Amino acid sequence: MKKLIIVVAVLVGVALLAKRFGPKFENIDWEKRFESMPDNAPPKWMFRNISEIHDNTDRILELLEARADNRSREDSAGAVATGTP
């Protein structure tokens, strides 16, 4: 029972701190903070890797969309050539 009370008290404290200091964190330019970190800082590694993953995902989606467009064009061209609807 004591552990439960302690856990609840800690959660209430964290919630109060988040409510108090939460709005201040919205005004932080995180990209500038990451850029000012040394190159071997783990948060900078994570930010860089997440950015690279996002860029790669965008490239993959573009390739898949282009491939789907080519297939639909080939299917419609094949249908026109054979006379099937």
Buried (B, 14 or more C-beta within 10 A) or exposed (E): EEEEEEEEEEEEEEEEEEEEEEEEEEEEEEEEEBEEEEEEEEEBEEBEEEEEEEEEEEEEEEEEEEEEEEEEEEEEEEEEEEEEE
